[in-house]
Amino acid sequence: MSEPEIIALIEACYAAAFDFEAWPGILAQVASAVGAHGSALVPQDERRSAHIIASDSLTEAHAEYRSVWWQQASWAATAKTFFLHNGLVLRQSDLIKLESRRSDAFFQIFCQTYHLGDLAACLFIDPRDQNLYSIVVFRDLDQGPYSTEEIERLRLLTPHVARAFTLGTALSDARDQAVDLTVGFERLSFGTIVLDGAGRVRNINSIAGRFFRNYLRQDGDQHLHALYPGDRDRFERLLAAARPSGIMSASLNMMLRPVGEGHPLLVEVLPLRCTETALPLADTGRGGALLFLYDLFAPDHPDIEELLVQLGLSHAEARLAQLVGRGHSPRTAASVLRIAEGTARVHLRSCFAKLGIARQSELAVLITRLDTLTCPSARN
C-alpha cells in the first residue's frame, strides 16, 4: 500500500468520526492495508461485547462471536495478563502456543468454520473513560503469518482509528443532546474548540473558555497559541498537522501545561479534511479541525454535596458521605477532609440517622444512585 493510499485511509478514518455507519467500511480498508481477511474493533471488557464493530467480511463470524464465542475466546483472556498500553501489538503466537491452539475450541471450531487464520491485535485506551479496545485483524486461513511490515502498518494506523472512533463517540453524544452540534458541545463535560482551515477559532464551548486563563490565548487574527513557553512550538505543530496542507501525524494529541495553577490538559485534534458533514462547523470551504480538551485529573464523580444537603445533611456531613459512599474508609475520608477520625465517625453516625440507614453498604447504594442521576453518560 503506497503512502498516498495510507494518508487517504487515515483521512477516511477521521471522516468516519461523523458517520458511524462508515466504520465497517473503514475496518475493511484497515484489513486490506495489512493483508488481512477482515478486522474488528473490540472492547476488551466482555460486558460490552455488543459494541463490537466488524468489517463486512466478518459479518457472520461477528454475529456468532457476539452470541456465543466471546465467552470462550481464550486469546482475549490471555491478553489481559500482559502489561496493556496504547500501541501494544499482540500476535497470535504471543497469546497462545501452537500446541495449545490444536486443542482450543475457539481456534479449532470458530476460526476453522469462518476460515480465519493468523490473528494480531493492536490495543488502545480511550482517555475519557479508560475503556480498553483493540483493533483485531484476521488473516485468511490459507495465508501464513503477518509480515513485520504489515504489523508496523497496523501499529501506524491504530492511533488514527482509535482517535477517530473515540472522538466520534463524543460527537455522537453532542448530537444526541441537541439538534445543533454547536449547542450540543455546550452540554459536553469537556472543552471543544472549532477551527477553520486557516486555523482561526470559529467556536469555543464554555468549558474550553475556562482554560484560556492559564493554558491558551487567542491573538488578533483568532489564531490559538499555548501560554506555557515550553509547549508553544509543539502546539503550533499539532495545529499545523490538522490543516488541509499539513502532514498527517500519528501524534494528533499532546499534554498542555498551565501557566500558574492547574493540571495538565490532554488536547486531541480531529481533522475535518474531506468531511462534507463537518464543513459547516468550521464555516469554511475545506478543512479545519476540532480540538477536544480534557482535564484528566478532574474528579471521576460529580459533586453531589448539594443533593445530600437537600436530604438533610450538613455540608460537612455531605462531603464525608460522598467519600465513604464511594468506598473510602472513615479513616481515609477523615484524612482527605483534614478532620479527626473521631469527628468523621460522629458525622457518619449523624448521616445514618438523618438518612434513615444503618450501614455503609446502604450509603454506597444511595451515593451510586445520586451519581447516576447527575452523570450525563450514565443517563444515556
C-alpha positions as CSV (number, residue, x, y, z in Angstrom):
1,M,0.0,0.0,0.0
2,S,1.5,3.3,-1.1
3,E,2.0,6.3,1.2
4,P,-0.8,8.4,-0.6
5,E,-3.2,5.4,0.0
6,I,-2.2,5.3,3.7
7,I,-2.9,9.0,4.0
8,A,-6.2,8.7,2.2
9,L,-7.2,5.9,4.6
10,I,-6.2,8.0,7.6
11,E,-8.3,10.9,6.3
12,A,-11.2,8.4,5.8
13,C,-10.9,7.4,9.5
14,Y,-11.4,11.0,10.6
15,A,-14.3,11.4,8.2
16,A,-15.9,8.3,9.8
17,A,-16.0,10.2,13.2
18,F,-19.0,11.9,11.7
19,D,-20.7,8.8,10.3
20,F,-21.0,5.7,12.5
21,E,-22.3,3.7,9.6
22,A,-19.0,4.1,7.8
23,W,-17.0,2.1,10.3
24,P,-17.4,-1.4,8.7
25,G,-16.0,0.0,5.5
26,I,-13.1,1.7,7.4
27,L,-12.3,-1.6,9.1
28,A,-12.4,-3.4,5.7
29,Q,-9.8,-0.9,4.4
30,V,-7.6,-1.4,7.5
31,A,-7.8,-5.2,6.9
32,S,-6.8,-4.7,3.2
33,A,-3.9,-2.4,4.3
34,V,-2.3,-5.1,6.5
35,G,-3.1,-8.1,4.2
36,A,-5.9,-9.4,6.5
37,H,-9.2,-11.2,5.7
38,G,-11.1,-8.9,7.9
39,S,-10.8,-6.7,11.0
40,A,-12.9,-5.7,14.1
41,L,-12.9,-3.1,16.7
42,V,-13.3,-5.0,20.0
43,P,-13.9,-3.6,23.6
44,Q,-11.7,-5.7,25.9
45,D,-14.5,-5.6,28.6
46,E,-16.6,-8.7,27.8
47,R,-19.7,-6.9,29.3
48,R,-19.5,-4.6,26.2
49,S,-19.4,-7.4,23.6
50,A,-22.5,-5.9,21.9
51,H,-20.3,-2.9,21.0
52,I,-18.0,-4.8,18.6
53,I,-17.8,-3.4,15.1
54,A,-16.5,-5.6,12.3
55,S,-15.8,-5.3,8.6
56,D,-18.4,-6.9,6.3
57,S,-16.2,-9.8,5.5
58,L,-16.6,-10.8,9.2
59,T,-20.4,-10.3,9.4
60,E,-21.3,-13.9,10.0
61,A,-18.3,-14.5,12.3
62,H,-19.1,-11.3,14.2
63,A,-22.7,-12.4,14.9
64,E,-21.6,-15.8,16.1
65,Y,-18.8,-14.3,18.2
66,R,-21.2,-11.9,19.9
67,S,-23.8,-14.6,20.7
68,V,-21.5,-17.4,21.9
69,W,-17.8,-17.3,21.3
70,W,-16.9,-14.1,23.2
71,Q,-17.1,-16.2,26.4
72,Q,-14.7,-18.8,25.0
73,A,-12.1,-16.6,23.3
74,S,-9.0,-17.7,25.1
75,W,-6.8,-15.2,23.4
76,A,-8.8,-12.3,24.8
77,A,-8.5,-13.6,28.4
78,T,-4.7,-14.1,27.9
79,A,-4.3,-10.6,26.5
80,K,-5.3,-9.2,30.0
81,T,-2.3,-10.9,31.5
82,F,0.0,-8.5,29.6
83,F,1.0,-5.0,30.7
84,L,-1.5,-3.4,28.4
85,H,-0.8,0.0,27.0
86,N,-1.5,2.1,23.9
87,G,0.1,0.8,20.8
88,L,0.8,-2.7,22.1
89,V,0.6,-5.3,19.3
90,L,-0.1,-8.8,20.4
91,R,0.4,-11.7,17.9
92,Q,-1.4,-15.0,17.9
93,S,1.8,-16.6,18.9
94,D,2.1,-14.3,21.9
95,L,-1.4,-15.2,23.1
96,I,-1.5,-19.0,22.7
97,K,1.2,-21.5,21.8
98,L,0.7,-23.7,18.7
99,E,0.3,-26.9,20.7
100,S,-2.5,-25.3,22.8
101,R,-4.2,-24.0,19.6
102,R,-4.6,-27.5,18.4
103,S,-6.9,-28.3,21.3
104,D,-8.5,-24.9,21.8
105,A,-12.2,-24.8,20.7
106,F,-12.0,-21.2,19.6
107,F,-9.3,-21.8,17.1
108,Q,-10.4,-25.3,16.1
109,I,-14.1,-24.7,15.7
110,F,-14.8,-21.0,15.4
111,C,-11.7,-20.0,13.4
112,Q,-11.9,-23.1,11.2
113,T,-15.6,-22.5,10.5
114,Y,-15.0,-18.9,9.3
115,H,-11.7,-19.6,7.6
116,L,-9.8,-17.3,10.0
117,G,-6.0,-17.7,10.2
118,D,-3.3,-15.7,12.0
119,L,-4.6,-13.1,14.4
120,A,-3.0,-9.8,15.5
121,A,-4.4,-7.1,17.8
122,C,-3.2,-3.5,18.5
123,L,-4.6,-2.0,21.7
124,F,-5.7,1.5,22.6
125,I,-7.2,3.2,25.7
126,D,-10.0,5.8,25.5
127,P,-8.6,8.6,27.7
128,R,-12.1,9.8,28.6
129,D,-13.3,6.7,30.3
130,Q,-10.2,4.5,30.3
131,N,-12.0,1.7,28.4
132,L,-9.6,-0.6,26.6
133,Y,-10.2,-1.5,22.9
134,S,-8.3,-3.5,20.3
135,I,-8.2,-3.4,16.6
136,V,-8.1,-7.1,15.7
137,V,-7.1,-8.3,12.2
138,F,-7.6,-11.9,11.0
139,R,-5.6,-13.4,8.2
140,D,-7.2,-15.9,5.8
141,L,-6.7,-19.5,6.9
142,D,-4.7,-20.3,3.8
143,Q,-2.2,-17.4,4.3
144,G,0.8,-17.5,6.5
145,P,1.6,-15.2,9.5
146,Y,1.8,-11.4,9.2
147,S,5.0,-9.9,8.0
148,T,6.9,-7.3,10.1
149,E,5.9,-4.6,7.6
150,E,2.2,-5.5,7.9
151,I,2.4,-5.4,11.7
152,E,4.1,-2.0,11.6
153,R,1.4,-0.7,9.3
154,L,-1.2,-1.9,11.8
155,R,0.7,-0.1,14.5
156,L,0.8,3.1,12.3
157,L,-3.0,3.0,11.6
158,T,-4.3,2.1,15.0
159,P,-3.8,5.6,16.7
160,H,-5.8,7.2,13.9
161,V,-8.6,4.6,14.0
162,A,-8.6,4.9,17.8
163,R,-8.7,8.6,17.9
164,A,-11.4,8.9,15.2
165,F,-13.6,6.3,16.8
166,T,-13.4,7.6,20.4
167,L,-13.8,11.2,19.3
168,G,-16.7,10.1,17.1
169,T,-18.5,8.8,20.2
170,A,-18.0,12.2,21.8
171,L,-19.5,13.8,18.7
172,S,-22.4,11.3,18.8
173,D,-23.1,12.4,22.4
174,A,-23.1,16.0,21.3
175,R,-25.6,15.2,18.6
176,D,-27.8,13.2,20.9
177,Q,-28.1,16.2,23.2
178,A,-29.0,18.9,20.6
179,V,-30.1,19.2,17.0
180,D,-27.4,21.9,16.5
181,L,-24.0,20.4,17.1
182,T,-22.5,23.6,18.5
183,V,-25.3,23.7,21.1
184,G,-24.5,20.0,21.8
185,F,-20.9,21.0,22.5
186,E,-22.1,23.2,25.3
187,R,-23.6,20.2,27.1
188,L,-20.4,18.0,27.0
189,S,-18.3,17.6,30.0
190,F,-15.0,18.6,28.3
191,G,-13.8,21.5,26.2
192,T,-14.3,21.8,22.5
193,I,-12.9,24.4,20.0
194,V,-13.7,24.6,16.3
195,L,-11.0,25.9,13.9
196,D,-11.4,26.7,10.3
197,G,-9.0,25.6,7.5
198,A,-6.7,28.6,8.3
199,G,-6.5,27.7,12.0
200,R,-8.9,30.5,13.1
201,V,-11.2,30.0,16.0
202,R,-14.9,29.6,15.0
203,N,-16.5,28.3,18.1
204,I,-15.5,27.7,21.8
205,N,-17.7,26.0,24.3
206,S,-17.9,27.3,27.8
207,I,-15.6,24.6,29.3
208,A,-12.9,25.4,26.8
209,G,-13.3,29.1,27.6
210,R,-12.3,28.4,31.2
211,F,-8.9,27.1,30.0
212,F,-7.9,30.4,28.3
213,R,-6.7,32.0,31.5
214,N,-3.8,29.5,32.2
215,Y,-3.4,27.4,29.0
216,L,-4.3,29.2,25.8
217,R,-4.6,32.6,24.2
218,Q,-6.2,33.9,21.0
219,D,-4.4,36.6,19.0
220,G,-6.0,39.4,17.0
221,D,-6.3,37.1,13.9
222,Q,-8.2,34.5,16.0
223,H,-5.3,32.0,16.0
224,L,-4.6,29.9,19.1
225,H,-1.4,29.8,21.0
226,A,-0.2,27.9,24.0
227,L,0.6,30.1,27.0
228,Y,3.3,27.8,28.5
229,P,6.6,28.6,26.8
230,G,7.8,25.0,26.6
231,D,4.6,23.9,24.8
232,R,4.3,26.7,22.2
233,D,6.2,25.1,19.3
234,R,4.7,21.7,19.8
235,F,1.2,23.1,19.9
236,E,1.8,25.0,16.7
237,R,3.0,21.8,15.0
238,L,-0.1,20.0,16.3
239,L,-2.5,22.5,14.8
240,A,-0.5,22.6,11.5
241,A,-0.7,18.8,11.1
242,A,-4.5,19.1,11.1
243,R,-4.7,21.7,8.4
244,P,-5.5,20.7,4.8
245,S,-1.9,21.2,3.7
246,G,-0.4,19.6,6.8
247,I,1.4,16.3,7.1
248,M,-0.8,13.9,9.0
249,S,0.9,12.6,12.1
250,A,0.2,9.7,14.4
251,S,0.5,12.1,17.4
252,L,-2.5,14.3,17.0
253,N,-2.6,14.9,20.7
254,M,-0.4,16.4,23.5
255,M,-0.4,17.3,27.1
256,L,-0.7,21.1,27.6
257,R,0.8,22.5,30.7
258,P,-0.7,25.5,32.6
259,V,0.9,28.9,33.4
260,G,0.2,29.1,37.1
261,E,-2.3,26.8,38.8
262,G,-4.0,23.9,37.2
263,H,-3.4,20.3,35.9
264,P,-2.0,19.4,32.5
265,L,-4.7,19.1,29.9
266,L,-5.0,16.4,27.2
267,V,-5.6,18.1,23.8
268,E,-6.7,15.9,21.0
269,V,-7.3,17.1,17.4
270,L,-9.9,15.8,14.9
271,P,-9.1,17.0,11.4
272,L,-12.1,18.0,9.3
273,R,-10.5,17.1,6.0
274,C,-12.7,15.7,3.2
275,T,-15.6,15.7,5.5
276,E,-18.6,17.5,4.0
277,T,-20.7,16.8,7.1
278,A,-18.2,18.7,9.2
279,L,-17.5,21.6,7.0
280,P,-20.5,23.8,8.1
281,L,-19.0,23.6,11.6
282,A,-15.8,25.3,10.5
283,D,-17.7,27.8,8.3
284,T,-15.1,27.3,5.5
285,G,-14.8,25.8,2.1
286,R,-12.4,23.0,3.1
287,G,-10.5,21.8,6.2
288,G,-10.5,22.9,9.7
289,A,-10.3,20.9,13.0
290,L,-12.0,20.2,16.2
291,L,-10.0,20.4,19.4
292,F,-11.0,18.4,22.5
293,L,-9.6,19.4,25.8
294,Y,-9.7,17.1,28.9
295,D,-8.7,17.6,32.5
296,L,-7.6,14.0,33.1
297,F,-7.1,14.9,36.8
298,A,-10.7,16.1,37.3
299,P,-12.8,14.1,39.7
300,D,-14.3,10.9,38.3
301,H,-17.6,11.6,40.0
302,P,-20.0,14.6,40.1
303,D,-20.2,16.7,43.2
304,I,-23.5,15.7,44.8
305,E,-22.9,17.7,48.0
306,E,-25.9,20.0,47.4
307,L,-28.2,17.0,46.8
308,L,-27.2,15.5,50.1
309,V,-27.8,18.8,51.9
310,Q,-31.3,18.8,50.4
311,L,-31.7,15.3,52.1
312,G,-31.0,16.9,55.4
313,L,-27.2,16.6,55.9
314,S,-24.9,19.5,56.8
315,H,-22.3,20.5,54.2
316,A,-19.6,18.8,56.3
317,E,-21.6,15.6,56.6
318,A,-22.4,15.6,52.9
319,R,-18.7,15.9,52.0
320,L,-17.9,12.9,54.3
321,A,-20.9,10.9,52.9
322,Q,-19.7,11.3,49.3
323,L,-16.3,9.9,50.2
324,V,-17.5,7.0,52.4
325,G,-20.3,6.1,50.0
326,R,-17.7,5.8,47.2
327,G,-15.6,3.3,49.0
328,H,-13.3,5.3,51.3
329,S,-12.9,4.1,54.9
330,P,-13.9,6.7,57.6
331,R,-10.2,7.0,58.5
332,T,-9.2,7.7,54.9
333,A,-12.1,10.1,54.4
334,A,-11.1,11.9,57.6
335,S,-7.5,12.3,56.2
336,V,-8.8,13.7,52.9
337,L,-11.1,16.2,54.7
338,R,-8.4,17.0,57.3
339,I,-10.6,16.2,60.3
340,A,-10.0,13.8,63.2
341,E,-11.1,10.2,62.6
342,G,-13.3,10.5,65.7
343,T,-15.1,13.6,64.2
344,A,-15.6,11.7,61.0
345,R,-17.2,8.8,62.8
346,V,-19.5,11.2,64.7
347,H,-20.5,12.8,61.4
348,L,-21.1,9.4,59.8
349,R,-23.5,8.3,62.6
350,S,-25.4,11.6,62.1
351,C,-25.6,10.9,58.4
352,F,-27.0,7.4,59.0
353,A,-29.6,8.8,61.4
354,K,-30.7,11.6,59.1
355,L,-30.9,9.4,56.0
356,G,-32.6,6.5,57.8
357,I,-30.0,3.9,57.1
358,A,-27.8,1.7,59.3
359,R,-24.8,0.5,57.2
360,Q,-22.1,1.8,54.9
361,S,-23.4,-0.6,52.2
362,E,-26.7,1.3,52.2
363,L,-24.9,4.6,52.0
364,A,-22.9,3.3,49.0
365,V,-26.2,2.4,47.2
366,L,-27.6,5.9,47.8
367,I,-24.5,7.6,46.6
368,T,-24.3,5.4,43.5
369,R,-27.9,6.3,42.7
370,L,-27.3,10.0,43.1
371,D,-24.2,9.8,41.0
372,T,-26.2,8.1,38.2
373,L,-28.8,10.9,38.4
374,T,-26.2,13.6,37.9
375,C,-23.9,11.9,35.4
376,P,-24.9,12.5,31.7
377,S,-23.1,9.4,30.4
378,A,-25.0,7.2,32.9
379,R,-28.3,8.7,31.8
380,N,-27.5,8.0,28.1
